[in-house]
Amino acid sequence: MLVPWQLIRFFQLIKETGRNSVFQGKYATSMITCFHYYDHLAEEWLRGMSEDLGMAYIEGRTADNENMLNKDHRADMRFFMNNFVNSCRNRYPVERKFMPLPEAPSPRFDPNPAAKPQITKSNPEHTDLRTVLLTDEFHEAGNLSKMIDIFLDSYPYPVEVIDINQFPYESGCHGCLKCELVGECDRKDGFQDFYMNLVNNCDVLVFGMNIEGRYLRPVWKLFLDRSFSNGHRTSMMGKHTAYLVAGPLRHLPGVRQFLEGKDNVGRENAIFIISDEYEDSSYLESLLRNSAVHLSQSALAGYQKSINFLGWGGIKIFRDLIYSMRGVVGEDHRFYKKHGLYDFPQKELGKNFFNLGMGLAFKSKAVRMQAFKRMPEMYIKLHKEIVDNKKE
């Protein structure tokens, strides 16, 4: 749902080595291929990072693998590239899309010393809700560590804390798809087993995340890219998640949309996303404590959040992709069949017959007018029966 970790690492190295001036005043664009799955977030990040370097970024193009086989698409690509080259040669002005990020950090989070938790991660009386917290910062001086301390003190069940910096990553995902074709990751560092054991054995997964630049710390993209070793199968389906975020989340709606979209597509239940952007430390502390309890209650109740466009749109892209490649990605195909994700409308015979009949009837204007008059009551007829009969 963004660019590969290797590209994020490249921008990180530019900053670390102080080479921003190399890019100042140059022109940039992009060509993104990913079956249009959240490709807008990838381009937004690329554009924002390029503009931060002082570059003139011209809106790029996105495509899936088959677009370039289309003659009209290739003609559009030629026009696009000619326009880009002309803009570079003639130094045409380019609109800046994103404001610079705020220079000031988030307000310092100072929870009430009297309520400062004594971290206890085990209670033999409460073992029926396995909760894991993944973080890039723990027991340090930053806001995120303090937010995590308050959460752990308030959450009524034991929490296993895992620092994702500590895993011995061999390297990032290099998109070889061995995991899809053979069932095992090409990297030999054991991440696939580590990740699957983690998600298969937990009920609640909490993320503690620092923002860096226009995204999360790069280690998160390394971690998330490698989690693709499970293919397109939604490993956290039905489970509950939460996010503690330190950094300018309100200035980065794309990061929030990524977190919400990830959970929506995965059919997870993100109960809260809390950032540290509060001037009032007592308010943030109260928010964290109440949210921790609410998270445990939601998980125990099996509460399922509704799915919005971010989830429905994303899963339908995967649905069509997996179905079209079902002979190759067998594990994904079986998963989608088992969980009813192949919800193609043409398979609903009842609706097909209904529309066939209505198509014939609606050729008459009189029928269409009658339907127009009765439409409001027809829409709520079945719902009204539930209310009138006091059904649960």
HUUR-V247554 format. One record per residue. N is the residue number from 1. PHI is phi in whole degrees, 0 to 359 (999 if undefined). PSI is psi in whole degrees, 0 to 359 (* if undefined). OMEGA is omega as a letter, one per 20 degrees, with the letter a starting at -180 (999 if undefined). Layout:
BEGIN
N PHI PSI OMEGA
N PHI PSI OMEGA
END
This chain:
BEGIN
1 999 25 r
2 194 197 r
3 279 162 r
4 298 155 r
5 304 323 a
6 301 324 r
7 286 323 r
8 298 319 r
9 297 323 r
10 299 312 r
11 295 325 r
12 296 320 r
13 293 325 r
14 303 313 a
15 293 314 a
16 297 327 a
17 266 2 r
18 64 38 a
19 257 24 a
20 305 323 a
21 297 337 r
22 299 329 a
23 261 347 a
24 305 127 r
25 83 354 r
26 276 162 r
27 262 149 a
28 216 155 r
29 204 187 a
30 209 156 r
31 232 117 a
32 243 128 r
33 237 119 r
34 196 34 a
35 57 24 r
36 66 20 r
37 279 103 r
38 53 33 a
39 294 338 r
40 295 326 r
41 292 322 r
42 297 314 a
43 291 324 r
44 300 317 a
45 294 314 r
46 301 317 a
47 292 315 r
48 299 316 r
49 294 322 r
50 293 317 r
51 295 325 r
52 297 333 r
53 276 1 a
54 84 20 a
55 269 156 r
56 264 105 a
57 263 124 r
58 258 131 a
59 312 129 a
60 269 201 r
61 231 152 r
62 238 152 a
63 204 160 r
64 258 181 a
65 296 336 a
66 265 350 a
67 301 320 a
68 289 351 r
69 277 352 a
70 267 128 a
71 300 317 a
72 295 322 r
73 295 320 r
74 296 324 r
75 295 319 r
76 295 323 r
77 296 319 r
78 296 317 r
79 299 315 a
80 300 313 a
81 290 323 r
82 298 318 r
83 295 320 r
84 295 315 a
85 297 318 r
86 297 321 r
87 297 320 r
88 295 313 a
89 295 321 a
90 262 2 r
91 55 45 r
92 297 146 r
93 290 147 a
94 230 137 r
95 289 136 r
96 272 131 a
97 266 323 a
98 245 139 r
99 290 151 r
100 299 151 r
101 289 151 r
102 298 140 r
103 282 329 a
104 285 139 r
105 287 173 r
106 298 155 r
107 304 145 r
108 293 129 r
109 270 115 r
110 238 89 r
111 294 161 a
112 298 119 a
113 303 328 a
114 293 334 a
115 258 9 a
116 299 125 a
117 286 147 r
118 266 107 a
119 295 119 r
120 234 124 a
121 254 9 r
122 215 142 r
123 212 107 a
124 300 341 a
125 279 344 a
126 232 93 a
127 232 11 a
128 266 7 r
129 224 94 a
130 283 121 a
131 237 133 r
132 238 138 r
133 244 117 r
134 263 133 a
135 211 159 r
136 256 5 r
137 206 129 r
138 209 135 a
139 57 41 r
140 243 189 a
141 268 357 a
142 282 169 r
143 301 322 a
144 298 316 r
145 300 321 r
146 291 321 r
147 297 320 r
148 295 319 r
149 301 315 a
150 295 318 r
151 299 313 a
152 296 324 a
153 291 332 a
154 261 336 a
155 287 127 a
156 280 8 a
157 230 159 r
158 299 147 r
159 230 128 r
160 270 123 a
161 259 129 r
162 235 122 r
163 273 112 a
164 289 348 r
165 291 338 a
166 277 347 a
167 289 139 a
168 277 70 a
169 300 129 r
170 291 316 r
171 182 187 r
172 278 171 r
173 294 134 r
174 247 21 r
175 66 29 a
176 281 340 r
177 67 21 r
178 298 325 r
179 298 324 r
180 286 319 a
181 273 324 a
182 248 335 r
183 99 2 r
184 225 148 r
185 286 144 r
186 288 336 r
187 285 148 a
188 250 26 a
189 264 0 r
190 83 10 a
191 297 321 a
192 302 312 r
193 294 318 r
194 302 312 a
195 291 314 a
196 293 323 r
197 296 325 a
198 295 305 a
199 284 330 a
200 289 335 a
201 250 10 r
202 243 154 r
203 259 327 a
204 229 135 r
205 234 118 a
206 252 137 a
207 248 128 r
208 252 115 a
209 229 134 r
210 263 139 r
211 273 139 r
212 223 122 a
213 67 232 a
214 255 20 r
215 210 199 r
216 277 173 r
217 304 140 a
218 307 331 a
219 300 333 r
220 292 321 r
221 290 324 r
222 301 312 a
223 297 312 a
224 290 322 r
225 299 318 a
226 290 336 r
227 291 351 r
228 292 355 r
229 300 347 r
230 267 10 r
231 66 215 a
232 266 17 a
233 272 128 a
234 281 97 a
235 290 341 a
236 251 19 a
237 306 127 r
238 83 351 a
239 272 175 a
240 245 141 a
241 227 166 r
242 202 158 a
243 226 128 r
244 250 120 a
245 234 129 r
246 252 122 a
247 134 179 a
248 283 63 a
249 298 324 a
250 292 339 r
251 272 355 a
252 231 71 a
253 300 335 r
254 295 326 r
255 291 317 r
256 297 318 r
257 296 324 r
258 300 312 a
259 296 315 r
260 293 318 a
261 294 320 r
262 303 314 a
263 289 321 a
264 297 313 a
265 294 321 a
266 282 0 a
267 57 35 r
268 268 178 a
269 233 90 r
270 283 105 a
271 282 328 r
272 202 155 r
273 231 110 a
274 242 125 r
275 258 172 a
276 265 18 a
277 274 51 r
278 239 129 r
279 291 328 a
280 266 105 a
281 297 325 a
282 293 325 r
283 293 315 r
284 298 320 r
285 297 316 r
286 297 319 r
287 299 316 a
288 296 315 a
289 294 315 r
290 293 322 a
291 292 325 r
292 298 316 r
293 292 317 r
294 299 322 r
295 299 313 a
296 295 321 r
297 295 319 r
298 296 319 a
299 293 316 a
300 295 327 a
301 279 351 a
302 67 31 a
303 297 130 r
304 250 121 r
305 288 154 r
306 286 158 a
307 254 131 r
308 256 193 a
309 303 325 a
310 302 322 a
311 278 313 a
312 296 317 r
313 295 315 a
314 295 316 a
315 289 332 r
316 289 327 r
317 297 314 r
318 294 320 r
319 305 310 a
320 292 323 a
321 295 310 a
322 294 319 a
323 297 321 a
324 288 342 a
325 241 20 a
326 301 333 r
327 288 340 a
328 261 316 a
329 257 71 a
330 299 318 a
331 295 317 r
332 299 317 a
333 299 315 r
334 294 323 r
335 296 315 a
336 294 324 r
337 293 313 a
338 300 321 a
339 263 13 r
340 65 30 a
341 276 349 r
342 274 73 a
343 264 50 a
344 295 130 a
345 296 332 a
346 291 348 r
347 272 353 a
348 273 93 a
349 298 321 r
350 302 314 r
351 291 327 r
352 296 315 r
353 293 320 r
354 301 312 a
355 291 329 r
356 297 314 r
357 294 316 a
358 295 325 r
359 299 321 r
360 288 315 a
361 295 323 a
362 284 1 r
363 292 339 r
364 271 128 r
365 296 325 a
366 298 320 r
367 294 318 r
368 297 320 r
369 294 319 r
370 295 319 r
371 296 321 r
372 301 318 a
373 290 326 a
374 263 359 a
375 304 313 a
376 302 314 a
377 290 329 r
378 292 324 a
379 295 326 a
380 251 10 a
381 303 308 a
382 291 326 r
383 293 321 a
384 295 324 r
385 298 321 r
386 296 316 a
387 293 314 a
388 296 325 a
389 268 3 r
390 54 44 r
391 282 152 r
392 283 * 999
END
